[in-house]
């Protein structure tokens, strides 16, 4: 059998002098107001739902705006957030509007419309079956002023919990990683054909964004224009290699790690999928992405290259397959 339609709503007449209203019978004073602590700020709240119909909703929103009350919904209806915004934005007077299932739960209301007054962080009054802010101000306790309609929107917090419980964390993580990798630009450097060491007096201005890096070598340089590395300063190193053809990068990394425990592996051609990262030698871990401008300022012109400190100098050592003796040059 189909459910009976909700009874017509009895809304108190919008008269300036609310004392003209007939007294409410004692039978309709249901109980004292629910004296429960609540997170909502002190003020007047009008509980609403799309089940009231657009015409009555607009009247209630107008009343809330004129009285300085906040319109409250329990969740989102079929139209979602766009539908709610469309409804509210069509008003000549727009009230503050929130989604707060807690007010519905802790006020103890059976349906909408309802008015709730919060005072000193607690629910001080509830007027069920009315959206009149003036009546709510005269109400102490829990007053039934008219029939109510069932709330059509689901409890937003319950919906969030359901969706969170249904999420596959590993799948979401994989999707997030793939989205990140697709957004990272990459570029290629030639593979080194001969071994070469170039020592230069570095003068670089490093991007400030690297201050948030997890890697000490990059973090300490963020925002600095470096002329000379301080004598006796901490020695660090960075190995730049090709993620697409790591070659002997792992062997170089292991050797350098003996002297530079905080060495960072980085590549300017970061792979576009997570599987490619997993196929890299385990010693390299997950390499950092190396921005092109920083690579150029560090003197990296071929891969693999080990950038390291040597006293007051910064040295870029390129490892090729030719096996020739290292050549060294110094630039001002």
C-alpha positions in Angstrom: 0.0 0.0 0.0 1.4 3.4 -1.0 2.4 5.6 1.9 0.0 8.4 2.8 1.1 11.9 1.6 2.2 14.2 4.4 -0.4 16.5 5.8 -0.5 20.1 4.8 1.9 22.1 6.9 0.4 24.4 9.4 2.8 27.4 9.4 2.0 30.2 11.9 0.8 33.4 10.2 3.5 35.9 9.6 2.0 38.6 11.8 4.1 41.3 13.4 2.6 40.7 16.8 3.1 37.1 17.6 1.3 37.5 20.9 -1.9 37.4 18.9 -1.4 33.7 18.2 -3.7 31.5 20.3 -2.0 29.7 23.2 -0.6 26.3 22.4 -2.4 23.5 24.3 -0.3 21.8 27.0 -0.5 18.6 25.1 1.7 20.0 22.4 4.5 21.0 24.9 6.3 17.7 24.2 9.3 17.9 26.6 12.0 20.2 27.7 14.5 21.2 25.1 17.2 18.6 24.5 20.0 20.0 26.7 22.8 18.5 24.6 26.1 20.1 23.8 26.5 20.8 20.2 29.2 22.1 17.9 27.1 24.7 16.1 27.6 28.3 17.0 25.0 30.1 19.1 22.1 31.4 17.0 18.9 30.5 15.2 18.6 27.6 12.8 15.8 26.5 10.5 15.9 22.8 9.6 14.6 22.2 6.0 14.4 19.5 3.4 13.5 19.3 -0.3 10.6 17.2 0.7 8.7 20.4 1.6 8.5 21.4 -2.0 10.1 24.4 -3.7 7.4 26.9 -2.9 7.5 26.3 0.9 11.2 26.0 0.8 11.6 29.4 -0.7 9.3 31.0 1.9 11.3 29.3 4.7 14.6 30.5 3.2 13.2 34.0 2.9 12.1 33.9 6.6 15.6 32.6 7.6 17.3 35.4 5.7 15.1 38.1 7.1 15.5 36.9 10.7 19.2 36.3 10.4 18.8 32.5 10.9 20.8 29.8 9.3 19.1 27.3 6.9 20.2 23.7 7.6 19.9 20.6 5.4 20.7 17.1 6.6 22.4 16.1 3.4 22.2 16.5 -0.4 19.2 15.5 -2.4 19.0 14.1 -5.9 20.2 17.4 -7.5 23.4 17.3 -5.4 25.2 20.4 -4.4 24.3 22.1 -7.8 20.6 21.6 -7.1 21.0 23.1 -3.6 23.0 26.1 -4.9 20.4 26.6 -7.7 17.6 26.7 -5.2 19.3 29.1 -2.8 20.8 31.4 -5.4 17.3 32.1 -6.8 16.3 33.8 -3.6 15.9 37.6 -3.4 17.3 37.3 0.2 19.9 34.5 0.7 20.4 33.1 4.2 23.5 31.4 5.5 23.0 27.8 4.5 24.8 24.7 5.9 24.6 20.9 5.8 24.7 19.6 9.4 23.2 16.2 10.3 24.1 16.8 14.0 21.5 19.5 14.4 18.8 17.1 13.1 20.0 14.3 15.4 20.5 16.2 18.6 17.4 18.5 18.3 15.2 15.3 18.4 12.9 16.6 15.7 10.7 14.1 13.9 10.8 16.1 10.6 10.8 19.4 8.9 10.3 22.3 9.1 11.7 22.9 12.5 13.4 25.8 14.3 16.4 25.2 16.7 17.9 27.8 19.0 21.5 27.2 20.2 22.6 29.1 23.3 25.9 28.8 25.2 26.9 25.8 23.0 23.7 23.9 23.9 20.2 23.4 22.3 18.0 25.8 24.2 14.7 25.6 22.2 13.1 23.6 19.5 9.9 24.5 17.5 8.8 21.6 15.4 6.4 22.1 12.5 7.2 25.8 12.0 9.9 27.8 10.3 8.9 31.1 12.1 12.0 32.5 13.7 9.8 34.8 15.8 7.9 31.9 17.3 11.2 30.1 18.0 12.4 33.1 20.0 9.3 32.9 22.2 9.7 29.1 22.7 11.3 27.5 25.7 11.6 23.7 25.6 10.3 21.6 22.7 7.1 23.0 21.1 5.0 21.3 18.4 3.5 24.1 16.3 2.3 22.0 13.3 2.7 18.9 11.3 6.0 17.9 9.8 7.2 16.2 6.7 9.8 13.5 6.5 13.4 14.5 5.6 14.2 13.2 2.1 18.0 13.8 2.1 20.2 11.1 3.6 22.4 11.8 6.6 25.6 13.2 5.0 27.9 11.8 7.7 26.4 8.3 7.3 26.8 8.5 3.5 30.5 9.6 3.9 31.2 6.6 6.3 29.5 4.2 3.8 31.6 5.4 0.9 34.8 5.4 2.9 34.1 1.9 4.0 33.6 0.8 0.4 36.9 2.3 -0.9 39.8 0.1 -1.9 42.7 2.0 -0.3 45.3 0.4 -2.4 43.4 1.1 -5.6 42.8 4.7 -4.7 46.5 5.1 -3.9 47.5 3.6 -7.2 45.1 5.9 -9.1 46.5 8.9 -7.2 50.1 8.0 -8.0 49.2 7.5 -11.7 47.5 10.9 -11.8 50.6 12.5 -10.3 53.0 10.8 -12.6 51.0 11.8 -15.7 51.1 15.4 -14.5 54.9 15.5 -14.1 56.7 16.8 -17.2 59.8 14.9 -18.2 62.8 15.5 -20.5 65.7 13.5 -21.6 69.4 13.9 -21.4 71.9 12.0 -23.6 73.6 8.9 -22.2 77.1 9.6 -21.2 79.7 8.2 -23.7 82.8 9.0 -21.7 83.7 9.5 -18.1 84.3 13.1 -17.1 84.5 15.2 -13.9 83.8 18.9 -14.1 84.5 20.9 -11.0 83.2 24.4 -10.9 82.5 27.3 -8.6 78.8 27.0 -8.3 76.6 30.1 -8.5 72.9 29.0 -8.5 69.6 30.3 -7.2 67.6 27.3 -6.1 63.7 27.4 -6.2 62.1 28.1 -2.9 59.6 25.2 -3.4 62.4 22.8 -2.6 62.3 23.9 1.1 59.6 21.2 1.5 61.7 18.5 -0.1 62.3 15.3 1.9 65.9 15.3 0.7 68.5 17.1 2.7 70.7 17.9 -0.3 67.8 19.9 -2.0 66.1 21.2 1.2 69.2 23.0 2.4 69.7 24.8 -0.9 66.2 26.1 -1.3 66.0 29.8 -2.0 69.8 30.3 -1.8 72.1 31.9 -4.3 75.3 29.9 -3.8 78.7 31.3 -4.6 80.8 28.8 -2.6 79.9 25.9 -0.4 81.1 26.7 3.1 84.4 25.1 4.0 84.0 22.2 6.3 80.3 22.1 5.5 78.2 19.0 5.3 79.0 16.8 2.3 76.0 15.6 0.3 75.5 14.0 -3.0 72.8 13.5 -5.7 72.9 10.9 -8.4 71.1 11.8 -11.6 70.3 8.9 -13.8 67.8 7.8 -16.5 64.8 6.0 -15.1 64.2 4.6 -18.6 67.7 3.0 -18.8 69.2 3.0 -15.3 72.3 1.1 -16.5 75.0 1.1 -13.8 73.2 3.7 -11.6 72.7 1.2 -8.8 76.4 0.3 -8.6 77.4 4.0 -8.6 74.8 4.7 -6.0 76.1 2.0 -3.7 79.6 3.2 -4.0 78.7 6.8 -3.3 76.5 5.9 -0.4 79.5 4.7 1.6 80.8 8.3 1.7 77.5 10.2 1.4 74.8 8.4 3.6 72.2 11.0 2.6 72.7 10.6 -1.1 69.6 11.2 -3.2 68.7 9.4 -6.4 66.9 11.6 -9.0 66.0 11.4 -12.6 64.9 14.1 -15.2 62.9 11.5 -17.2 60.6 10.4 -14.4 58.5 7.4 -15.7 54.8 7.9 -16.5 53.6 4.8 -14.7 54.2 3.2 -11.3 55.2 -0.2 -12.7 58.3 1.4 -14.3 59.3 2.7 -10.8 59.0 -0.8 -9.3 61.3 -2.2 -11.9 64.1 0.1 -10.9 66.9 -1.4 -8.8 65.9 -1.6 -5.1 69.0 0.3 -4.0 67.7 3.5 -5.7 64.4 3.4 -3.8 61.8 5.8 -5.4 63.9 8.5 -7.1 63.1 12.2 -6.8 62.0 14.1 -9.8 64.7 16.5 -11.0 63.5 19.8 -12.5 65.2 20.7 -15.7 66.4 24.2 -14.6 68.0 22.8 -11.5 69.7 20.0 -13.4 71.2 22.5 -15.8 72.4 24.7 -12.9 74.0 21.8 -11.3 76.0 21.1 -14.4 74.2 17.9 -15.4 74.6 17.4 -19.1 74.5 13.6 -19.5 73.4 10.6 -17.5 74.3 9.2 -15.1 76.0 12.1 -13.2 76.9 12.2 -9.5 76.8 15.8 -8.1 78.8 16.0 -4.9 80.6 18.5 -2.7 84.4 18.6 -2.5 85.5 21.1 0.0 84.4 24.5 -1.3 83.5 23.2 -4.7 80.6 21.4 -6.3 81.7 18.5 -8.5 79.6 16.9 -11.3 81.0 13.5 -12.2 79.7 11.9 -15.3 80.0 8.1 -15.8 80.2 6.9 -19.3 80.8 3.5 -21.0 84.0 4.5 -22.7 86.1 3.8 -19.7 88.4 6.8 -20.4 90.2 8.7 -17.7 88.2 11.4 -16.1 88.8 14.9 -17.3 88.5 17.9 -15.0 87.8 21.5 -15.7 86.9 24.5 -13.5 84.6 27.3 -14.5 84.3 30.7 -12.8 
